[in-house]
Amino acid sequence: MRNFIYYNPTKVYFGTGVNSQVGEIVGGEFKKVLLLCGGGSARASGVYDDVTASLRAAGVDFRECAGVKPNPVVSKIEEAIGIIKREGLEAIVAIGGGSVIDSAKGVSAGACYDGDVWDFYARKTKIARAMPFFAVATLSATASEMNCTSVIINEALGVKTGLTDNALFPRATFLDPSAQFSVSARQTADGGIDAICHVMETYFDGTTGVELLMEYAEGLVRSLMELIPAAIRNPRDYDARAQLAWASASALNGTTWAGHSGRGDFASHAMGHTLSVKYDTVHGESLSIMMPAWMEYVRADNEYAFTRFARKVFGVISPDDEASRGGIAGMREFFKSLGAPTRLRDIGVSKEDLPELADMTARVPIGVLRKLGREDILQIYRAAF
């Protein structure tokens, strides 16, 4: 088990009715804020009305920037930064899922910077100061409501990349599971798949001596595999929604990688991001395709973990080599049972596209368990086809 520093300053208000506290908490310190949101789901669920009523009751003035896309783009971040600077706003309230909260993090950094916000994502400069922001989570998936990572697409460059910085933790997050009763079956499945993959990407990173953390990760995956179908069967099952919300947040809030050599092997995410850039693929669906293909390709590099995963999560009792293969097959079948695609051809990708996808992904080094070059990436895309 490696030395580590665990840091997560986000204060979480969890449970029924917490969204009505947003105005009280935000208004205790700020009186002019940006309200950042996505499409119409926050309004349809009633979350938008609850939050805005709460802000008005607390005397908090707000300006709105709506229309954040499921695959968030830097141009929307730039639009929001412009509003903040023009109106002299003091903080940000983000209402939405991972795309909105990821965008809020970019806005938070860019609002306190005179240059191009993309400089942070391109690693040209570091964040010196960030505007405080608050998250009102309406979907459980990315755990952005409880971490310091922002993943954004630069439309002009055709690049999707992430930024991680301790300045980007939400000041506070409001997480009301009942606000997710209206989340569709497809969104519930996609979000749950993302959470499962977050857990597995740390689990399989090759670190040894972390059996305690492996037990924790296995428990999270087993729980997610029970909770996702339960929430789909009965969208208004509060206990299922509540446990799913906390499991999803726990999948990427830092607890799973304590004692690990890094923050996980996100090669499958990188390959999935390329699909989002080129085809606007839903994030969870990109992972349901790429994660099993990546697992098959690197299985021999960490046979112990892949075998253990198969036995602990799927109850496979075959010999080691067969067991590890069985675990991967089990994961693919679970994704398929949720109605998610598991092959590139399922989303309309042609074989002729695969070399371009490999070129796009190989612009930067990827992989921790195994460093993947362009030819490795191409082989994984081919296996995923």
C-alpha positions in Angstrom: 0.0 0.0 0.0 1.5 3.3 -1.1 1.8 6.5 0.9 -1.1 8.9 0.2 -2.8 12.1 1.1 -6.6 12.0 1.1 -8.3 15.4 0.6 -11.9 16.1 -0.2 -13.3 19.4 1.1 -16.7 19.2 -0.5 -19.5 19.4 2.0 -22.5 17.2 1.0 -26.1 17.9 1.9 -27.8 14.6 1.3 -31.4 13.6 1.4 -35.0 14.6 0.7 -35.6 18.3 0.5 -32.0 19.5 0.7 -32.3 21.5 -2.6 -34.5 24.0 -0.7 -31.4 24.8 1.5 -29.4 26.1 -1.5 -30.4 29.7 -1.0 -29.7 29.7 2.7 -26.2 28.2 2.3 -25.2 30.2 -0.8 -26.8 33.4 0.4 -24.9 33.3 3.7 -21.8 34.4 1.7 -22.8 35.5 -1.8 -25.5 37.7 -3.2 -24.9 37.6 -7.0 -24.4 34.3 -8.6 -24.4 32.5 -12.0 -27.0 29.8 -12.4 -25.5 27.2 -14.8 -27.8 24.4 -16.1 -28.3 22.1 -19.0 -31.4 21.4 -21.1 -34.9 21.0 -19.7 -34.5 18.1 -17.3 -33.8 20.2 -14.2 -37.0 22.2 -14.9 -39.1 19.0 -15.6 -38.0 17.4 -12.4 -38.8 20.5 -10.3 -35.2 21.0 -9.2 -34.9 24.3 -11.0 -38.0 25.7 -9.4 -36.9 24.5 -5.9 -33.4 26.1 -6.3 -34.5 29.4 -7.8 -37.2 29.8 -5.2 -34.7 29.1 -2.5 -32.2 31.7 -4.0 -34.9 34.4 -4.2 -36.1 33.7 -0.7 -32.5 34.2 0.5 -32.1 37.5 -1.4 -29.6 36.0 -3.9 -29.7 37.6 -7.3 -28.8 35.3 -10.2 -28.0 35.4 -13.9 -28.6 32.2 -15.9 -26.5 30.4 -18.5 -28.4 27.4 -19.8 -27.9 24.8 -22.5 -24.9 22.8 -21.3 -24.7 19.8 -23.6 -24.4 16.1 -22.4 -20.9 16.2 -23.9 -19.9 19.6 -22.6 -18.0 22.1 -24.8 -15.5 24.9 -24.0 -17.6 27.5 -25.9 -20.4 27.2 -23.3 -17.8 27.7 -20.6 -16.5 30.8 -22.3 -20.1 32.1 -22.6 -20.6 31.6 -18.9 -17.3 33.3 -18.0 -18.4 36.3 -20.1 -21.6 36.6 -18.1 -19.8 36.5 -14.8 -17.2 39.1 -15.7 -19.8 41.4 -17.3 -22.3 41.2 -14.4 -19.7 41.1 -11.6 -21.0 37.8 -10.2 -19.5 36.3 -7.1 -20.1 32.5 -7.2 -21.6 29.7 -9.3 -24.6 27.4 -8.7 -24.6 24.4 -11.1 -27.8 22.4 -11.5 -27.4 19.2 -13.4 -25.4 16.1 -13.9 -21.7 15.6 -14.6 -21.7 17.7 -17.8 -23.0 20.8 -16.0 -20.8 20.3 -13.0 -17.7 19.7 -15.1 -18.5 22.9 -17.0 -18.9 24.8 -13.7 -15.4 23.8 -12.8 -14.0 25.3 -16.0 -16.1 28.4 -15.4 -14.8 28.6 -11.8 -11.2 28.6 -13.0 -11.8 30.9 -16.0 -13.7 33.5 -14.1 -10.6 34.3 -12.1 -8.2 34.3 -15.1 -7.5 36.9 -17.8 -6.4 34.4 -20.4 -8.1 31.6 -22.4 -9.7 29.1 -20.1 -8.4 26.3 -22.4 -4.9 27.2 -21.2 -5.8 25.1 -18.0 -6.9 22.1 -20.0 -3.9 22.3 -22.3 -1.6 22.4 -19.3 -0.2 25.8 -20.4 -0.8 27.3 -16.9 -1.9 26.3 -13.5 -5.0 27.5 -11.6 -3.9 30.3 -9.1 -7.5 31.1 -8.0 -11.0 29.8 -8.7 -14.4 31.2 -8.1 -16.5 29.3 -5.4 -19.2 27.1 -6.8 -22.0 24.9 -5.5 -23.4 21.8 -7.2 -27.0 20.6 -7.2 -26.8 17.1 -8.6 -29.7 15.8 -10.7 -28.0 12.6 -12.1 -25.7 10.1 -10.5 -22.9 9.1 -12.9 -19.6 10.9 -13.0 -19.1 11.8 -9.3 -18.2 15.3 -10.5 -20.3 16.5 -7.6 -17.7 15.2 -5.2 -14.3 15.5 -7.0 -12.0 18.0 -8.6 -12.0 16.9 -12.2 -13.5 18.5 -15.3 -13.7 16.9 -18.7 -14.5 19.1 -21.7 -14.6 19.1 -25.5 -12.8 21.8 -27.5 -14.9 21.8 -30.6 -12.4 23.7 -32.7 -9.6 21.3 -31.9 -11.6 18.2 -31.9 -10.2 17.2 -28.5 -11.8 15.9 -25.3 -9.6 16.1 -22.2 -9.7 16.5 -18.5 -8.4 18.9 -15.9 -7.8 17.9 -12.3 -7.0 20.5 -9.6 -7.8 20.8 -5.9 -9.1 24.3 -6.6 -12.0 22.7 -8.4 -13.9 20.8 -5.6 -17.4 22.1 -5.2 -17.8 24.2 -2.1 -20.9 22.2 -1.3 -23.0 19.7 -3.1 -26.8 19.2 -2.7 -27.8 15.6 -3.4 -31.5 14.8 -3.1 -32.2 11.2 -4.4 -35.9 12.0 -4.9 -34.9 14.6 -7.5 -33.7 11.7 -9.7 -37.1 9.9 -9.8 -37.7 11.4 -13.3 -34.3 10.2 -14.7 -34.9 7.9 -17.6 -34.0 4.2 -17.7 -31.3 5.0 -20.3 -29.8 7.8 -18.3 -29.8 5.6 -15.2 -28.0 2.8 -17.0 -25.5 5.1 -18.7 -24.7 6.8 -15.4 -24.4 3.5 -13.5 -22.0 2.1 -16.2 -19.8 5.2 -15.8 -19.7 4.7 -12.1 -18.8 1.0 -12.4 -16.0 1.8 -14.9 -14.6 4.4 -12.5 -14.2 1.8 -9.8 -12.7 -0.8 -12.2 -10.2 1.7 -13.7 -8.5 2.0 -10.2 -9.0 -1.6 -9.3 -7.0 -2.9 -12.3 -4.2 -0.3 -12.2 -1.6 -2.9 -11.1 -1.0 -1.7 -7.5 -0.3 -4.5 -5.0 -0.9 -4.7 -1.3 -4.3 -3.0 -1.5 -6.6 -5.9 -0.7 -8.7 -3.7 1.6 -9.3 -1.3 -1.2 -10.0 -4.2 -3.6 -12.7 -5.5 -1.2 -14.2 -2.0 -1.1 -14.2 -1.7 -4.9 -15.7 -5.2 -5.4 -18.5 -4.2 -3.0 -19.2 -1.0 -4.9 -19.4 -2.9 -8.2 -21.7 -5.6 -6.8 -23.9 -2.9 -5.2 -24.0 -0.9 -8.4 -25.0 -4.0 -10.4 -28.0 -4.5 -8.0 -29.0 -0.8 -7.7 -29.0 0.2 -11.3 -31.6 -2.4 -12.4 -33.6 -1.7 -9.2 -33.8 2.0 -10.0 -34.8 1.2 -13.6 -37.5 -1.2 -12.5 -38.9 1.3 -10.0 -37.7 4.8 -10.7 -39.3 6.1 -7.5 -37.7 3.6 -5.2 -36.1 6.1 -2.8 -33.7 3.7 -1.2 -32.4 2.4 -4.5 -31.9 6.0 -5.8 -30.2 7.1 -2.6 -27.8 4.2 -2.5 -27.1 4.5 -6.2 -26.4 8.2 -5.7 -23.9 7.6 -2.9 -22.3 4.6 -4.6 -21.8 6.7 -7.8 -20.2 9.5 -5.8 -18.0 7.1 -3.9 -16.8 5.6 -7.2 -14.7 8.7 -7.9 -14.4 10.8 -4.8 -10.9 9.6 -4.0 -11.8 6.8 -1.6 -11.2 4.0 -4.1 -7.6 5.0 -5.0 -6.3 5.6 -1.5 -3.0 3.6 -1.2 -2.8 3.1 -5.0 0.1 4.2 -7.1 -2.0 6.8 -8.9 -5.6 7.6 -9.7 -6.4 4.7 -11.9 -5.9 3.6 -15.5 -8.3 5.6 -17.6 -7.3 4.3 -21.0 -10.8 3.1 -21.7 -12.1 6.5 -20.8 -9.6 8.1 -23.3 -10.8 5.8 -26.1 -14.4 6.5 -25.1 -13.7 10.3 -25.2 -12.6 9.9 -28.8 -16.0 8.4 -29.6 -17.7 11.3 -27.9 -15.8 13.8 -30.0 -16.3 12.1 -33.3 -19.8 10.7 -32.9 -21.2 12.6 -29.9 -21.5 9.2 -28.3 -23.2 9.1 -24.8 -20.4 8.7 -22.3 -21.7 5.6 -20.6 -22.3 3.9 -23.9 -18.7 4.7 -25.0 -17.5 2.9 -21.9 -19.8 -0.1 -22.2 -18.1 -0.7 -25.5 -14.5 0.1 -24.7 -14.1 -1.1 -21.1 -14.5 -4.9 -21.9 -12.3 -4.6 -25.0 -9.6 -2.9 -22.9 -9.9 -5.5 -20.2 -9.4 -8.3 -22.7 -6.3 -6.6 -24.1 -4.5 -6.0 -20.8 -5.8 -9.0 -18.8 -2.5 -10.8 -18.9 -0.7 -7.8 -17.3 -2.7 -8.2 -14.1 -4.0 -11.7 -14.0 -4.4 -11.7 -10.3 -6.8 -8.8 -10.2 -8.8 -10.0 -13.2 -9.2 -13.4 -11.7 -10.0 -12.1 -8.3 -12.6 -9.7 -9.8 -14.3 -12.6 -11.7 -14.5 -14.7 -8.5 -15.6 -11.9 -6.1 -18.0 -10.1 -8.4 -19.4 -12.8 -10.6 -18.7 -15.9 -8.5 -16.7 -17.6 -11.3 -15.1 -20.8 -10.1 -13.2 -21.9 -13.2 -9.3 -22.1 -13.3 -7.6 -18.7 -13.2 -7.2 -18.1 -17.0 -10.8 -19.1 -17.7 -12.0 -17.2 -14.6 -10.5 -13.9 -15.8 -12.1 -14.3 -19.2 -15.4 -15.2 -17.5 -15.4 -12.0 -15.5 -14.9 -9.9 -18.6 -17.7 -11.8 -20.4 -19.9 -11.3 -17.3 -19.3 -7.5 -17.4 -20.1 -7.3 -21.0 -23.3 -9.2 -20.6 -24.3 -7.0 -17.7 -23.9 -3.9 -19.8 -25.9 -5.6 -22.5 -28.7 -6.4 -20.0 -29.0 -2.7 -19.4 -29.6 -2.1 -23.1 -26.2 -0.5 -23.6 -24.2 -1.1 -26.8 -21.1 -3.4 -26.4 -19.7 -3.2 -29.9 -18.6 -0.2 -32.0 -20.8 -1.5 -34.8 -23.8 -1.1 -32.5 -23.4 2.7 -32.7 -22.7 2.9 -36.4 -18.9 3.0 -36.4 -17.4 1.5 -39.6 -14.2 -0.5 -39.8 -12.8 2.2 -42.0 -13.0 4.7 -39.1 -10.8 2.7 -36.7 -7.4 4.0 -37.8 -8.6 7.6 -37.4 -10.0 6.8 -34.0 -6.6 5.4 -33.0 -4.8 8.5 -34.4 -7.1 10.8 -32.4 -6.7 8.8 -29.2 -2.9 8.5 -29.5 -2.3 12.2 -29.5 -1.3 11.9 -25.8 0.1 8.8 -24.0 -2.6 6.7 -22.3 -2.5 3.7 -20.0 -1.1 2.9 -16.5 -1.3 -0.9 -16.3 0.2 -1.0 -19.8 1.3 2.0 -21.7 -0.6 2.0 -24.9 0.7 3.3 -28.2 -1.1 3.9 -31.4 -1.0 0.3 -32.6 -2.2 -1.0 -29.2 -5.1 1.4 -29.3 -6.0 0.3 -32.8 -6.0 -3.3 -31.8 -8.4 -2.5 -28.9 -10.7 -0.6 -31.2 -10.7 -3.6 -33.6 -11.5 -5.9 -30.7 -14.3 -3.6 -29.7 -15.8 -3.6 -33.2 
